[in-house]
Amino acid sequence: MSHSTFALRRGIAFLGLSLFTLHALAQRGNNQPSHMDSVSYALGVLFATNLSNEGLNAVNGESLKTGFEAALSGTATLTPQQADAIVREHMMKAKEEQGKRTLEEGQAFLAENGTKEGVVTTETGLQYRHETVGNGASPDANDEVTVHYRGTLLSGEEFDSSYGRGEPISFPLNGVIKGWTEGLQYMKEGGKTTFFIPQDLAYGARPQPGGKIPPYAALVFEVELIKVNGKD
């Protein structure tokens, strides 16, 4: 079972169990209506957040209510297994469609961006623009480097930043995404460069933890090469 499927089913199970419990309590009169309204609303927020994190941003509220009440009363026309299969198929198709849109968006962006002044496009499709040209050593693929960086989606939304953490980071250049391994070799110590990285040189089809980087996303990195470790 995939992580996404597990998270979705866990969210659905959590909502169902919680609402079933609240329904039973309400029938026994153990909760005041105002309290029940608040808790039910809160559960709706949690359930919607779980679905949104899995890529489902809209549902038919009346059908959701009907299905829930039918399951509680034992009159549902779908078994839990059938319901799970329908949801999983929908989520898979939705993610495929979103991936296609993200891929096309990145391709269009890079095609236009490559025509801009100062932007260099390499044979692999990597694009970069030197903001400041350094005057120190350049790394090769086997070197360790120390950098400051900021990563954003094409929308400008930041997903990672060493500046935000308040300290640079060191790593072997052959242990990161292909766009970084290639790109930093065009830099010199003291330089600052903006990289525009196609999805196949970034994370490709792999969604990243936390959902900040969707599958097939082209990425933008601002990188400051502070030091090529071991080269003086």
C-alpha positions as CSV (number, residue, x, y, z in Angstrom):
1,M,0.0,0.0,0.0
2,S,1.4,3.4,-0.9
3,H,1.9,6.2,1.6
4,S,-0.8,8.3,0.0
5,T,-3.3,5.5,0.0
6,F,-2.6,4.7,3.6
7,A,-2.9,8.3,4.6
8,L,-6.2,8.7,2.7
9,R,-7.7,5.5,4.2
10,R,-6.5,6.5,7.7
11,G,-8.2,9.8,7.3
12,I,-11.4,8.3,6.1
13,A,-11.4,5.7,8.9
14,F,-10.6,8.4,11.5
15,L,-13.5,10.5,10.4
16,G,-15.9,7.6,10.2
17,L,-15.0,6.3,13.7
18,S,-15.1,9.8,15.2
19,L,-18.5,10.7,13.7
20,F,-19.9,7.3,14.6
21,T,-18.8,7.8,18.2
22,L,-20.2,11.3,18.3
23,H,-23.5,10.1,16.7
24,A,-23.9,7.5,19.4
25,L,-23.1,9.9,22.1
26,A,-25.6,12.4,20.8
27,Q,-28.3,9.7,20.7
28,R,-27.7,9.0,24.4
29,G,-27.8,12.8,25.1
30,N,-24.2,12.9,26.5
31,N,-23.3,16.0,24.5
32,Q,-25.0,19.4,24.2
33,P,-26.0,20.3,20.6
34,S,-23.7,23.3,20.6
35,H,-20.8,21.2,21.6
36,M,-21.7,18.6,19.0
37,D,-21.9,21.3,16.3
38,S,-18.4,22.5,17.2
39,V,-16.8,19.1,17.3
40,S,-18.5,18.0,14.0
41,Y,-17.3,21.2,12.3
42,A,-13.8,20.5,13.6
43,L,-13.9,17.0,12.3
44,G,-15.0,18.3,8.9
45,V,-12.0,20.6,8.8
46,L,-9.6,17.8,9.7
47,F,-11.2,15.5,7.1
48,A,-11.1,18.1,4.4
49,T,-7.4,18.9,5.2
50,N,-6.5,15.3,4.9
51,L,-8.2,15.0,1.5
52,S,-6.6,18.3,0.4
53,N,-3.2,17.0,1.3
54,E,-3.9,14.0,-0.9
55,G,-4.8,16.2,-3.8
56,L,-8.6,16.1,-3.6
57,N,-9.8,19.7,-3.3
58,A,-13.5,19.4,-4.0
59,V,-16.3,17.0,-3.0
60,N,-20.1,16.9,-3.4
61,G,-21.2,17.7,0.2
62,E,-24.7,16.3,-0.2
63,S,-23.4,13.0,-1.5
64,L,-20.8,12.8,1.2
65,K,-23.5,13.4,3.8
66,T,-25.8,10.8,2.2
67,G,-23.1,8.2,2.1
68,F,-22.2,8.8,5.7
69,E,-25.7,8.5,7.0
70,A,-26.4,5.4,4.8
71,A,-23.3,3.7,6.2
72,L,-24.4,4.5,9.8
73,S,-27.9,3.1,9.1
74,G,-26.7,0.0,7.3
75,T,-28.3,1.0,4.0
76,A,-25.2,1.9,2.0
77,T,-25.2,0.7,-1.6
78,L,-21.4,0.2,-1.6
79,T,-19.3,-2.1,0.5
80,P,-16.3,-0.4,2.2
81,Q,-14.1,-2.3,-0.3
82,Q,-16.0,-0.9,-3.3
83,A,-15.9,2.6,-1.8
84,D,-12.2,2.3,-1.3
85,A,-11.6,1.2,-4.9
86,I,-13.6,4.1,-6.3
87,V,-11.8,6.7,-4.2
88,R,-8.3,5.2,-5.0
89,E,-9.1,5.2,-8.7
90,H,-10.3,8.8,-8.6
91,M,-7.2,9.9,-6.6
92,M,-4.9,8.2,-9.1
93,K,-6.5,9.9,-12.1
94,A,-6.5,13.2,-10.4
95,K,-2.8,12.9,-9.6
96,E,-2.0,11.9,-13.1
97,E,-3.9,14.9,-14.5
98,Q,-2.1,17.2,-12.0
99,G,1.2,15.7,-13.0
100,K,0.6,16.4,-16.6
101,R,-0.4,20.0,-16.0
102,T,2.7,20.5,-13.8
103,L,5.0,19.0,-16.5
104,E,3.5,21.2,-19.2
105,E,3.8,24.3,-17.1
106,G,7.5,23.6,-16.5
107,Q,8.2,23.0,-20.1
108,A,6.4,26.2,-21.1
109,F,8.2,28.2,-18.5
110,L,11.7,26.9,-19.5
111,A,11.0,27.5,-23.2
112,E,10.3,31.2,-22.5
113,N,12.9,31.6,-19.8
114,G,15.6,30.3,-22.1
115,T,15.1,33.3,-24.4
116,K,15.8,35.9,-21.7
117,E,19.0,37.8,-21.5
118,G,21.8,36.3,-19.4
119,V,20.1,32.8,-19.2
120,V,22.3,30.0,-20.4
121,T,20.7,26.6,-21.4
122,T,23.0,23.6,-21.3
123,E,22.8,20.4,-23.4
124,T,20.8,18.6,-20.6
125,G,18.2,21.4,-20.5
126,L,19.5,23.0,-17.3
127,Q,19.3,26.8,-17.3
128,Y,21.3,29.2,-15.2
129,R,22.0,32.9,-14.8
130,H,25.0,34.2,-13.0
131,E,24.0,37.0,-10.6
132,T,27.6,37.4,-9.3
133,V,30.6,35.7,-10.9
134,G,33.0,34.5,-8.2
135,N,36.7,34.5,-8.4
136,G,37.6,31.3,-6.4
137,A,37.8,27.6,-7.2
138,S,35.2,25.7,-9.2
139,P,34.0,22.3,-7.9
140,D,33.9,19.0,-9.8
141,A,31.3,16.3,-9.3
142,N,33.3,14.6,-6.5
143,D,33.9,17.6,-4.4
144,E,32.1,18.7,-1.2
145,V,30.8,22.2,-1.2
146,T,29.4,24.7,1.3
147,V,26.5,26.8,0.0
148,H,23.6,29.0,0.9
149,Y,20.5,28.5,-1.1
150,R,16.8,29.2,-1.6
151,G,14.5,26.9,-3.5
152,T,11.1,27.9,-4.9
153,L,8.4,26.5,-7.2
154,L,7.7,28.4,-10.5
155,S,5.0,30.2,-8.6
156,G,7.6,31.7,-6.3
157,E,6.5,29.7,-3.3
158,E,9.5,28.8,-1.2
159,F,9.9,25.2,-0.2
160,D,13.4,25.2,1.3
161,S,16.1,27.7,2.4
162,S,19.4,27.6,4.2
163,Y,19.0,31.3,4.7
164,G,15.8,30.7,6.6
165,R,17.6,28.2,8.9
166,G,20.4,30.7,9.5
167,E,23.3,28.7,8.4
168,P,24.9,27.3,5.2
169,I,25.0,23.6,4.4
170,S,27.8,21.3,3.2
171,F,27.3,18.2,1.1
172,P,29.1,16.1,-1.6
173,L,28.1,17.3,-5.0
174,N,27.5,13.8,-6.3
175,G,24.9,13.2,-3.6
176,V,22.2,15.7,-4.7
177,I,19.8,16.2,-7.7
178,K,21.3,16.2,-11.1
179,G,20.6,19.9,-11.7
180,W,22.8,20.8,-8.7
181,T,25.5,18.3,-9.5
182,E,25.9,19.8,-13.0
183,G,25.0,23.4,-12.2
184,L,27.4,24.1,-9.4
185,Q,30.3,23.1,-11.6
186,Y,29.7,26.2,-13.6
187,M,30.2,28.4,-10.5
188,K,33.2,29.7,-8.7
189,E,33.6,30.4,-5.0
190,G,32.1,33.7,-4.0
191,G,29.6,33.5,-6.9
192,K,25.8,33.6,-6.8
193,T,23.7,31.9,-9.5
194,T,20.1,31.3,-10.2
195,F,19.3,27.8,-11.6
196,F,16.1,26.9,-13.5
197,I,16.0,23.1,-13.2
198,P,13.8,20.9,-15.4
199,Q,11.8,18.2,-13.6
200,D,14.0,15.4,-15.0
201,L,17.1,17.0,-13.4
202,A,15.2,17.6,-10.1
203,Y,12.8,15.1,-8.5
204,G,10.8,13.9,-11.5
205,A,7.8,11.8,-10.7
206,R,8.7,11.5,-7.0
207,P,6.5,13.6,-4.7
208,Q,8.6,15.0,-1.9
209,P,7.8,14.7,1.9
210,G,5.3,17.2,3.1
211,G,3.9,17.7,-0.4
212,K,5.8,21.0,-1.0
213,I,7.3,19.8,-4.3
214,P,4.7,18.1,-6.6
215,P,5.7,15.4,-9.1
216,Y,7.2,16.7,-12.4
217,A,7.9,20.1,-11.0
218,A,10.5,22.4,-12.5
219,L,12.3,24.2,-9.8
220,V,14.2,27.5,-9.2
221,F,17.2,27.7,-6.9
222,E,19.3,30.7,-5.9
223,V,22.7,29.4,-4.9
224,E,25.7,31.1,-3.3
225,L,28.8,29.0,-3.5
226,I,30.7,29.8,-0.3
227,K,33.4,27.2,-0.3
228,V,34.7,24.2,-2.3
229,N,36.0,22.1,0.6
230,G,39.5,20.8,0.3
231,K,40.4,23.3,-2.5
232,D,42.4,26.3,-1.2
